[in-house]
Amino acid sequence: MTSYVFGKYQRGVSLTGLILVLAIMGFVAIVALKTVPAYAEYSAVKDAIAVAKDTGGTVREMQVSFDKNADINNIESIKGRDLVISKESGETEISFEYEKRIPLVANVSLLIDFAGTTDPSGAVAQKPATE
């Protein structure tokens, strides 16, 4: 008859391993909680440029439409004057680019580049350089 000794090998997670896993999960949660609002704002900007394009009219009217939508949706990273409004093949297209700096801990921050356009090809127009 064979006898088995239970408890010969310990199973489970050590206290050090548990603390390490919780620390990593905490860091990931902090980064997620700080970046989700930036992505929500980016989504609101994309929706706002689509609405501005649908209003049509002059460049200034589209910028005003964007600014009104930005006030309603709490968009603070970009204004109507920052949009690149161009006419590509007879169709008006609106593009934008901006950076969002998210402070994480002390002097460590996360920099995210956002860009979008109403152009079906996905090509984001560059803002002309002014000197």
C-alpha positions in Angstrom: 0.0 0.0 0.0 1.3 3.4 -1.0 1.0 6.3 1.4 0.8 9.9 0.3 2.2 12.6 2.4 0.1 15.7 2.0 1.7 19.0 2.9 5.1 17.9 1.7 5.1 20.7 -0.9 3.7 24.1 -0.1 1.3 25.6 -2.5 -0.1 29.1 -2.9 1.3 32.6 -3.2 3.9 34.0 -0.8 3.3 37.3 0.9 6.1 38.9 -1.1 4.5 37.6 -4.4 1.1 38.9 -3.3 2.5 42.4 -2.5 4.3 42.5 -5.8 1.2 41.5 -7.8 -0.9 44.1 -5.9 1.6 46.8 -6.5 1.7 46.1 -10.2 -2.1 46.0 -10.4 -2.3 49.3 -8.4 0.1 51.0 -10.9 -1.9 49.7 -13.9 -5.1 51.0 -12.2 -3.6 54.4 -11.6 -2.4 54.7 -15.2 -5.8 53.5 -16.5 -7.8 56.0 -14.3 -5.6 58.9 -15.5 -5.7 58.0 -19.2 -9.3 57.2 -19.6 -10.4 60.8 -19.4 -7.9 61.8 -22.1 -9.2 59.1 -24.5 -12.8 60.2 -23.7 -11.9 63.8 -24.6 -10.3 62.5 -27.8 -13.5 60.7 -28.7 -15.5 63.9 -28.0 -13.1 65.9 -30.3 -13.6 63.4 -33.1 -17.4 63.7 -32.7 -17.2 67.5 -32.6 -15.2 67.8 -35.8 -17.8 65.5 -37.5 -20.6 67.9 -36.3 -18.6 70.9 -37.4 -18.1 69.5 -40.9 -21.9 68.7 -41.1 -22.8 72.3 -40.3 -20.8 73.4 -43.4 -20.5 77.1 -44.1 -17.3 79.1 -43.8 -14.2 78.1 -42.0 -15.1 80.5 -39.1 -18.6 79.0 -38.8 -17.1 75.5 -38.5 -14.6 76.7 -35.9 -17.5 78.3 -33.9 -19.5 75.1 -34.2 -16.6 73.2 -32.9 -16.1 75.6 -30.0 -19.8 75.4 -29.0 -19.6 71.6 -29.0 -16.3 71.8 -27.1 -18.0 73.9 -24.4 -20.8 71.4 -24.0 -18.5 68.3 -24.0 -15.8 69.8 -21.8 -13.1 69.7 -24.4 -10.1 71.8 -23.2 -7.1 70.4 -25.1 -8.0 72.0 -28.5 -9.9 75.0 -29.7 -11.6 75.7 -33.1 -8.7 77.9 -34.2 -6.3 74.9 -33.8 -8.3 72.8 -36.4 -6.9 72.4 -39.9 -9.8 73.0 -42.3 -9.0 72.3 -46.0 -10.8 71.5 -49.2 -9.7 68.2 -50.7 -11.1 67.3 -54.1 -14.1 69.6 -53.6 -14.9 68.2 -50.1 -14.2 70.1 -46.9 -12.1 68.1 -44.5 -11.2 68.9 -40.9 -8.1 67.6 -39.1 -6.5 68.1 -35.7 -3.4 67.1 -33.8 -2.6 67.8 -30.2 -0.5 66.4 -27.3 -1.9 65.5 -23.9 0.6 65.4 -21.0 -0.7 63.3 -18.1 1.2 63.6 -14.8 1.5 60.2 -13.2 3.8 60.3 -10.1 6.1 63.1 -9.0 8.0 64.3 -12.1 7.0 61.3 -14.2 4.3 62.0 -16.8 2.8 60.3 -19.8 2.7 62.1 -23.2 0.1 61.0 -25.7 -0.1 62.4 -29.3 -3.7 62.5 -30.6 -4.6 63.1 -34.2 -7.8 62.7 -36.3 -9.6 63.8 -39.4 -12.9 63.6 -41.2 -11.1 62.6 -44.4 -12.1 59.0 -45.3 -8.5 58.2 -46.3 -7.4 59.0 -42.8 -4.7 61.4 -43.9 -4.3 64.1 -41.2 -3.5 67.5 -42.8 -0.6 69.5 -41.3 -1.2 72.9 -39.9 0.7 75.4 -42.1 3.8 76.9 -40.5 3.5 80.6 -39.6 6.5 82.8 -39.1 
